[in-house]
Amino acid sequence: MDVHVRGLGPAEPFLGAAELFETERDLQSPVYVDVQPNPDERTWTAHHADHHVLNISEKAARSAMARELIVHELSHMARNEEGHASHHLPTEEALYLALAGKSVEQRKIAHCYQIANHMKDIYADDITLTVTSEQKLLSFLESELARAVASAPDPAPWPNSRLLTAGADPEITAVNAAFALALAERHDLIGTDHRLYDLAHAAINDAPSIDVAAFRRRFRSLGEDPTTSEYRSALVELTRAYALDQSPQSHAADWT
């Protein structure tokens, strides 16, 4: 794997992540890493015909989760290279199909992008979890969800953000809880007494209109290699469930 680190950040986390990633996967195109001095800089990736770009803050690159975060982003690049539907279907296309002719709040539109990112993250983390620490990911999900539940509403999340806390709006926090549980359950990482369930119940109490159990099941059951049509249908369904409240209501305690 060809990784080029630009900026003032350390090279080791990126080279270490690449070495770890190569135990399971490889990338055909080179990766150019732009390390930004702004500690609030969002982590995002861009995919081009002959290379990938990873934008990350120096703070994130030096954090305890740096290697795992970088492997996660490399996993997105791998999904892009393999032509996975989750990383090639334009989110705007699915949102247009789901919401055409409907009046939807701007904040909910932003949240629908976050839901689309969760679906991409699930497929990326199917790769990530083959090479990285399960416990570090669980700790990350738990701390981010706890912070979101405890925080007051902020501006809507940046469309490509990895952070679960972005926005901290009670409704999208409830969906974030569903995502965290779904990812953990998809890989059999937690028991029924794990704190993520307590945090999810707190999120449900703050946003009773969101069917967390239904979102959790939808995220957890995403097929491993969907066709473009199947993936589009799943994203359209989740978008309508959130933005138009078209999901069947489930009992809050039903985690089956």
C-alpha positions as CSV (number, residue, x, y, z in Angstrom):
1,M,0.0,0.0,0.0
2,D,1.3,3.4,-1.0
3,V,0.7,6.0,1.7
4,H,2.0,9.6,1.6
5,V,1.6,11.8,4.7
6,R,1.5,15.5,4.2
7,G,1.5,18.2,6.8
8,L,2.9,18.4,10.3
9,G,1.4,15.3,11.8
10,P,3.2,12.0,12.7
11,A,3.7,9.5,10.0
12,E,3.8,6.4,12.3
13,P,0.0,6.0,12.9
14,F,-0.7,6.0,9.2
15,L,2.1,3.6,8.3
16,G,1.2,1.4,11.2
17,A,-2.5,1.4,10.2
18,A,-1.6,0.6,6.6
19,E,0.6,-2.3,7.8
20,L,-2.2,-3.7,9.9
21,F,-4.8,-3.2,7.2
22,E,-2.6,-5.1,4.7
23,T,-3.0,-8.3,6.8
24,E,-6.5,-8.6,5.4
25,R,-6.9,-6.1,2.5
26,D,-4.9,-3.9,0.1
27,L,-5.5,-0.8,-1.9
28,Q,-4.6,-0.4,-5.5
29,S,-4.5,3.4,-5.6
30,P,-2.1,5.5,-3.4
31,V,-3.4,7.3,-0.4
32,Y,-2.5,11.0,0.3
33,V,-2.9,12.1,3.9
34,D,-3.4,15.7,4.7
35,V,-2.8,16.4,8.4
36,Q,-4.4,19.7,9.4
37,P,-3.3,21.8,12.4
38,N,-6.9,22.8,13.3
39,P,-8.0,20.4,16.1
40,D,-11.7,20.7,15.1
41,E,-11.0,19.6,11.5
42,R,-13.3,16.8,10.5
43,T,-12.0,13.5,9.3
44,W,-13.1,12.7,5.8
45,T,-12.0,10.8,2.7
46,A,-12.2,11.6,-1.0
47,H,-11.9,9.1,-3.8
48,H,-10.4,10.0,-7.2
49,A,-9.7,8.0,-10.4
50,D,-6.1,7.4,-9.5
51,H,-5.8,8.1,-5.7
52,H,-7.5,8.6,-2.4
53,V,-7.3,11.5,0.0
54,L,-7.6,11.3,3.8
55,N,-8.1,14.6,5.6
56,I,-7.5,14.5,9.4
57,S,-6.6,16.8,12.2
58,E,-3.2,16.5,13.9
59,K,-5.1,16.0,17.2
60,A,-7.0,13.0,15.8
61,A,-3.7,11.6,14.3
62,R,-2.1,11.7,17.7
63,S,-5.1,10.3,19.7
64,A,-5.4,6.9,21.3
65,M,-7.8,5.9,18.6
66,A,-5.7,7.1,15.7
67,R,-4.7,3.7,14.3
68,E,-8.3,2.4,14.5
69,L,-9.7,5.6,12.9
70,I,-7.2,5.4,10.1
71,V,-8.0,1.7,9.4
72,H,-11.7,2.7,9.3
73,E,-11.0,5.3,6.6
74,L,-8.8,2.8,4.7
75,S,-11.8,0.4,4.9
76,H,-14.0,3.1,3.2
77,M,-11.3,3.3,0.5
78,A,-11.4,-0.5,0.0
79,R,-15.2,-0.5,-0.3
80,N,-14.9,2.3,-2.9
81,E,-12.3,0.4,-4.9
82,E,-14.3,-2.9,-4.9
83,G,-17.3,-1.0,-6.3
84,H,-19.5,-1.7,-3.2
85,A,-23.0,-0.3,-3.7
86,S,-22.8,1.6,-0.4
87,H,-19.9,3.6,-1.6
88,H,-21.0,4.3,-5.2
89,L,-24.7,5.1,-4.9
90,P,-25.0,8.9,-4.6
91,T,-26.8,9.7,-1.3
92,E,-28.6,12.6,-3.1
93,E,-30.2,10.1,-5.5
94,A,-31.8,8.0,-2.6
95,L,-32.9,11.1,-0.7
96,Y,-34.6,12.5,-3.8
97,L,-36.5,9.3,-4.4
98,A,-37.4,9.1,-0.7
99,L,-38.5,12.7,-0.2
100,A,-39.7,14.0,-3.6
101,G,-42.7,16.2,-3.2
102,K,-42.4,16.2,0.6
103,S,-41.7,19.2,2.9
104,V,-38.9,18.2,5.3
105,E,-37.1,20.3,7.8
106,Q,-33.5,21.2,6.9
107,R,-32.1,19.6,10.1
108,K,-33.8,16.4,9.1
109,I,-32.2,16.5,5.7
110,A,-28.8,16.9,7.3
111,H,-29.7,13.9,9.6
112,C,-30.6,11.8,6.6
113,Y,-27.0,12.3,5.4
114,Q,-25.8,11.0,8.8
115,I,-28.0,7.9,8.4
116,A,-26.5,7.3,5.0
117,N,-23.1,7.6,6.5
118,H,-24.0,5.1,9.2
119,M,-24.9,2.6,6.4
120,K,-21.5,3.2,4.8
121,D,-19.8,2.9,8.2
122,I,-21.3,-0.5,8.8
123,Y,-19.9,-1.8,5.6
124,A,-16.5,-0.2,6.3
125,D,-16.4,-1.6,9.8
126,D,-17.2,-5.1,8.6
127,I,-13.6,-4.8,7.3
128,T,-12.2,-2.7,10.2
129,L,-13.2,-5.2,12.8
130,T,-11.3,-8.0,11.1
131,V,-8.0,-6.3,12.0
132,T,-8.6,-3.9,14.9
133,S,-9.5,-4.0,18.6
134,E,-13.1,-4.7,19.3
135,Q,-12.9,-3.2,22.7
136,K,-11.4,0.1,21.5
137,L,-14.3,0.5,19.0
138,L,-16.8,-0.3,21.7
139,S,-15.3,2.2,24.1
140,F,-15.4,4.8,21.3
141,L,-19.1,4.1,20.5
142,E,-20.0,4.1,24.2
143,S,-18.2,7.4,25.0
144,E,-19.6,9.2,21.9
145,L,-23.1,8.0,22.6
146,A,-22.8,9.0,26.3
147,R,-21.6,12.4,25.4
148,A,-24.5,12.9,22.9
149,V,-27.1,11.8,25.4
150,A,-25.7,14.2,27.9
151,S,-25.2,17.2,25.6
152,A,-27.5,20.0,24.6
153,P,-28.5,20.4,20.9
154,D,-25.8,21.8,18.6
155,P,-25.8,22.5,14.8
156,A,-26.6,19.7,12.5
157,P,-23.8,17.1,11.8
158,W,-21.3,17.5,9.0
159,P,-22.4,15.1,6.3
160,N,-19.1,13.1,6.3
161,S,-18.4,13.0,10.0
162,R,-17.4,9.9,11.8
163,L,-18.4,11.4,15.1
164,L,-21.7,10.2,16.6
165,T,-22.0,13.2,18.8
166,A,-22.2,15.7,15.9
167,G,-25.5,17.5,16.3
168,A,-26.6,15.9,19.6
169,D,-30.2,16.5,18.5
170,P,-32.2,14.0,20.5
171,E,-33.8,12.4,17.4
172,I,-30.6,11.8,15.5
173,T,-28.9,10.7,18.8
174,A,-31.6,8.0,19.0
175,V,-30.7,6.8,15.5
176,N,-27.0,7.0,16.5
177,A,-27.8,4.7,19.4
178,A,-29.5,2.3,17.0
179,F,-26.4,2.3,14.8
180,A,-24.0,1.7,17.7
181,L,-26.1,-1.3,18.9
182,A,-26.5,-2.7,15.4
183,L,-22.8,-2.6,14.7
184,A,-22.0,-4.2,18.0
185,E,-24.6,-6.9,17.6
186,R,-23.7,-7.5,13.9
187,H,-20.3,-8.7,15.1
188,D,-21.4,-10.3,18.4
189,L,-19.4,-7.8,20.5
190,I,-21.7,-7.3,23.4
191,G,-24.0,-9.1,25.9
192,T,-27.5,-8.0,26.9
193,D,-26.1,-6.2,30.0
194,H,-23.7,-3.9,28.1
195,R,-23.9,-0.2,28.9
196,L,-24.8,0.6,25.3
197,Y,-28.3,-0.7,26.0
198,D,-28.7,1.6,28.9
199,L,-27.5,4.6,26.8
200,A,-30.0,3.6,24.1
201,H,-32.8,3.5,26.6
202,A,-31.8,7.0,27.7
203,A,-31.8,8.1,24.0
204,I,-35.3,6.6,23.5
205,N,-36.6,8.6,26.5
206,D,-35.3,11.8,24.9
207,A,-36.8,11.0,21.5
208,P,-39.9,8.7,21.9
209,S,-41.0,9.3,18.3
210,I,-37.9,7.5,17.0
211,D,-38.3,3.7,16.7
212,V,-34.9,2.8,17.9
213,A,-35.5,-1.0,17.8
214,A,-36.6,-0.8,14.2
215,F,-33.7,1.3,13.1
216,R,-31.3,-1.1,15.0
217,R,-32.7,-4.1,13.2
218,R,-32.5,-2.4,9.8
219,F,-28.8,-1.4,10.3
220,R,-27.9,-4.8,11.7
221,S,-29.5,-6.8,8.9
222,L,-27.9,-5.0,6.0
223,G,-26.9,-7.6,3.4
224,E,-23.2,-8.2,3.0
225,D,-23.0,-7.5,-0.8
226,P,-26.3,-5.8,-1.9
227,T,-27.0,-4.9,-5.5
228,T,-27.4,-1.2,-6.2
229,S,-31.1,-1.6,-6.3
230,E,-31.2,-3.4,-2.9
231,Y,-29.0,-0.8,-1.3
232,R,-31.0,2.1,-2.8
233,S,-34.2,0.6,-1.4
234,A,-32.7,0.2,2.1
235,L,-31.5,3.8,2.1
236,V,-34.8,5.1,0.8
237,E,-36.7,3.1,3.5
238,L,-34.5,4.4,6.3
239,T,-34.8,7.9,5.0
240,R,-38.5,7.8,4.9
241,A,-38.6,6.1,8.3
242,Y,-36.7,9.0,9.8
243,A,-37.8,12.1,7.8
244,L,-41.5,11.1,7.2
245,D,-42.1,8.9,10.3
246,Q,-43.1,5.9,8.1
247,S,-41.5,3.2,10.3
248,P,-43.8,0.8,12.2
249,Q,-43.6,1.5,15.9
250,S,-41.9,-1.2,18.1
251,H,-41.9,-1.5,21.8
252,A,-39.0,0.4,23.2
253,A,-37.7,-2.7,25.1
254,D,-37.9,-5.0,22.1
255,W,-34.3,-5.7,21.1
256,T,-34.9,-8.9,19.1
